[in-house]
Structures are given as structure tokens and as C-alpha cells.
Amino acid sequence: MRVALATFGVQEFAALHAACREAGHVPVAYVYCRSMKPNSEPDAQAAATAGQLVEALPPGMDLLLPGSPEGLAGALAGYRLDLMVVYGFNWKLPASVLGVPRYGVVNIHTSLLPRYRGPAPVLWAIRNGDPEIGVTIHRMDERFDTGPILAQRGGIPLDEDVTPQRLWPLVRPVIRELLWVALERVASQDPGLPQDDTDASWAGFIEPGFSVVDWSRSAREIHNQVRMFAFMGRDHAPVARVGEQWLAVLRTRLRPGDGLRVECADAPIWIVESAPAIEPAAPR
């Protein structure tokens, strides 16, 4: 099959490309989402990633940087695609894009669907204290993460200090294994297994107010809040008022040890790494 790949980074494109080639299929174009929303300007990080992708492109490979879904549909039409594989693309793809490849579009989602549909499944798994995540590859339709399932596997652990750098090496071989299965099922025109909507949950973007620590929550909830933001990066640390000062809370622990002890609703927590912060603005 002739396949287009749409994802968010150099490592991710390389992993999808290798899996397709090893399964006997031919990637013919890369698609990178240059903005969070269609018809908007790219940010500095997107521009930097696009430059990295240009340097890493395999010989003869095209890189598409669409500005809108309509432009993407028009660009893809010339590739005579059999399939498009999506992993972490920012935009909701309309029917005009989904209908371009002969066998449609499949999506790689880092949860055991129908649990954690939406753009932030790993963040919500960490927030909820889940011990592990999974990967699902499903046919894409016009709703978010609702299409029939082609391949699925759980058992990827979320360790105490989970980071993207630690998690990706665990996720990558699972994606590779499942993608082989999914591509074979697509080639044989297998429709996949419909999802049970009664078991569905939503993993949307994190609400702005969650970036402030509320000591009236349980110690475990606050610990997982800090873990979730740490996964996003140090610049995203939640802020908390401790005595008369505001701190960016970078790392906590639930057992006694070095650090600043703070009482939560049910038990103490220890702040073991922090930085000075300013008081957040009151919500309007």
C-alpha cells in the first residue's frame, strides 16, 4: 500500500516509516501539523520541528505543511494513497481528508479505547494515578477516537517519575507491533471491531484552574497533579501557596523524607523540589 504518515516529531515519523516498510508498505509523504488550529500561524516550536524534519527526511520523501484541512485534502489527492496513518495530529480531520485514501485513515491513540478519547490520554492517565497505559489503532471517522478498533494492547507502565523520554521507548515497540497487525487488517479490508460507547471516557485539554494546587484535595490527587505537569515539562509546573510564599511545585513524595511537609485533606505530602513563583492572576 502507498501510505502517508501524519505525526508530530522526527522520532515518531522514523518509527512509523520503519514499521510500514518492514510490513511491506511504501510511505510516500509526511504530513506535519504546523499549528494547533487550522488557518492559524505556526508557533516557534512548530517551526523548529519543521526544520528538523526537513533535515531528517528520507531521500525522495515529500513533507507537507498544510495550513488548512482543505489544503491538506487537495495536496493528498495527488499521491494516489491507499492509506493514511495518523499519530498525534492536532487537527480534527474532516470527511474531505478521510475520504482521500482508498482504505481511509487509521489513528494511533495512546489509551485502551474507548477509555480516554480525546487529545490528552496520557496526561489523564497520570492525573488519575493509573499504573499503566495502552495503545489502540483504530479506523478514523469524523468524531474523536470513535472508529472501529483494528489492534490494541495494554500493559505499558507509568512509573513514578514518568517523562516522555522514559515512556517513548516503551510505547514505540508496541506501536510497531500493533501497526503491523493493523496494516494487514486494512489491506484485507477488515472493518475492525466497533467500540462500546457505554465504556467511553473523555481526556480533553487540562482546565486552566488545575495549574494551581488546592491543599484541600487528597495527598494522592496532588501528587498525581504534580506528576502530570512534570510529564509536560518543568515550565508547566503547578503553583501552590505554602505559608506566605508561592512556589512552582516540581516534585513531591507521599512518604516522609527530605523536603517541605504540607498538610493535605487526608495526609501530608512532601515537596522535594520547587522554585519561586508569582501569585497566579484571579480568574476573570
SVG drawing of the C-alpha trace seen along z (x, -y; Angstrom):
<svg xmlns="http://www.w3.org/2000/svg" viewBox="-23 -39 42 49">
<polyline fill="none" stroke="black" stroke-width="0.4" points="0.0,0.0 1.0,-3.6 0.9,-5.3 1.0,-8.9 2.2,-9.5 1.0,-12.3 2.6,-12.7 4.5,-15.3 8.2,-14.6 11.3,-13.2 11.4,-10.1 7.7,-9.4 8.0,-9.8 11.0,-7.5 9.2,-4.8 6.1,-4.8 8.1,-4.8 10.2,-1.8 7.1,0.1 5.4,-0.5 8.5,0.5 9.0,3.7 5.4,4.6 5.9,4.3 4.2,0.9 5.6,-2.3 5.5,-5.7 5.2,-8.4 4.6,-11.6 4.9,-13.0 2.3,-15.4 3.2,-17.7 0.7,-19.9 2.3,-23.3 -0.3,-24.9 -2.5,-23.9 -5.6,-25.0 -6.3,-25.2 -5.8,-28.5 -3.6,-29.9 0.1,-30.9 2.7,-28.3 4.5,-28.9 8.2,-28.9 8.3,-25.2 6.4,-24.1 8.7,-26.0 11.8,-24.5 10.3,-20.9 9.6,-21.5 13.2,-22.4 14.4,-19.2 12.0,-17.2 13.5,-18.7 17.0,-17.7 15.8,-14.1 13.7,-13.4 14.5,-10.2 15.6,-10.7 12.7,-11.5 10.2,-11.9 7.8,-14.9 6.9,-16.9 3.5,-18.6 2.9,-21.5 -0.8,-22.3 -2.4,-25.5 -6.0,-24.1 -7.8,-20.7 -9.0,-21.7 -5.4,-22.4 -4.4,-19.0 -7.1,-17.2 -6.1,-18.8 -2.4,-18.0 -3.0,-14.4 -5.2,-13.8 -2.1,-13.7 -0.4,-10.8 -2.8,-8.0 -2.9,-6.9 -4.2,-3.7 -4.0,-4.7 -3.0,-7.5 -1.6,-6.7 -2.1,-9.4 -0.4,-9.7 -0.7,-12.8 -2.0,-15.2 -3.5,-18.3 -6.5,-18.8 -9.8,-17.0 -9.8,-15.7 -13.0,-16.3 -14.6,-13.9 -12.7,-15.6 -9.4,-14.3 -10.7,-11.0 -12.1,-10.1 -8.8,-10.7 -7.0,-7.4 -8.6,-4.3 -8.8,-2.5 -9.3,-5.6 -7.3,-6.8 -6.2,-5.0 -5.2,-6.6 -2.8,-5.6 -4.1,-6.5 -2.2,-6.0 -5.1,-4.6 -7.2,-1.5 -10.2,-2.9 -13.0,-3.7 -11.3,-4.9 -9.7,-8.3 -10.9,-9.5 -9.6,-12.9 -6.3,-14.9 -4.6,-14.2 -5.0,-10.5 -1.6,-10.1 -2.0,-13.2 -5.3,-12.0 -3.9,-8.5 -1.2,-10.1 -3.6,-12.6 -5.9,-9.7 -3.0,-7.6 -3.3,-4.8 -0.4,-2.3 -0.2,-1.8 -1.5,-2.8 -2.1,-1.1 -2.1,-1.7 -5.1,-1.4 -5.0,-1.6 -8.5,-2.3 -10.2,-3.5 -10.7,-7.2 -14.1,-8.8 -15.4,-12.3 -15.7,-12.1 -12.8,-11.9 -11.4,-8.4 -14.6,-6.6 -13.9,-4.5 -13.6,-0.6 -10.6,0.9 -8.0,2.7 -5.4,3.6 -5.0,2.9 -2.6,3.7 -2.2,2.5 0.5,3.1 2.8,0.1 3.8,-1.0 3.6,-4.6 6.5,-4.9 6.6,-7.2 8.7,-9.8 7.3,-9.3 8.6,-11.5 8.2,-11.5 11.8,-10.4 11.2,-7.4 7.8,-6.5 8.5,-6.7 11.0,-3.8 8.2,-1.6 5.5,-2.9 7.5,-2.7 7.8,1.2 4.1,1.6 3.1,-0.8 5.4,1.0 3.9,4.4 0.3,3.2 0.8,1.2 1.9,4.4 -1.4,6.1 -3.5,3.0 -1.9,2.7 -2.6,6.3 -6.2,5.9 -6.6,2.8 -5.1,4.5 -7.6,7.3 -10.4,4.8 -11.2,5.9 -13.7,3.3 -12.4,3.6 -14.3,4.0 -16.9,1.3 -16.3,-0.4 -18.7,-0.2 -19.7,-3.8 -21.0,-2.8 -17.4,-2.4 -16.2,-5.7 -14.5,-8.5 -13.1,-11.8 -9.5,-13.1 -9.7,-16.7 -7.3,-19.5 -6.4,-20.2 -8.6,-23.0 -6.6,-26.2 -7.6,-26.1 -5.8,-22.8 -2.4,-24.5 -3.0,-25.8 -2.6,-23.3 -5.6,-23.1 -4.4,-21.7 -8.0,-20.6 -7.6,-17.8 -6.1,-14.4 -2.3,-13.9 -2.5,-11.3 -4.5,-13.7 -2.0,-16.4 1.0,-14.1 -0.5,-12.9 -1.3,-16.5 2.4,-17.3 3.5,-14.2 1.2,-15.1 2.6,-18.6 6.2,-17.2 5.4,-15.0 4.6,-18.1 7.9,-19.8 9.4,-21.9 7.9,-25.1 4.4,-23.7 4.8,-23.1 1.7,-23.8 1.9,-26.7 1.0,-26.5 0.8,-28.8 2.9,-27.5 2.7,-29.8 3.3,-33.3 5.1,-32.3 4.1,-30.9 6.1,-28.0 6.2,-26.2 5.9,-22.6 8.3,-20.4 8.3,-17.1 6.6,-15.7 6.6,-12.5 4.0,-10.8 6.3,-9.2 8.4,-11.1 11.7,-12.3 13.6,-15.4 11.6,-18.4 8.9,-20.7 6.0,-19.0 2.5,-20.3 -0.9,-19.0 -3.4,-18.0 -7.1,-16.9 -6.2,-13.4 -2.5,-13.2 0.8,-15.1 2.8,-15.5 6.5,-16.4 7.6,-19.0 11.1,-17.8 11.8,-20.1 10.3,-23.6 11.1,-27.0 9.9,-30.5 6.7,-31.6 4.4,-34.5 0.8,-34.5 -1.5,-33.5 -4.0,-36.0 -7.5,-35.6 -9.8,-34.1 -12.0,-36.6"/>
</svg>
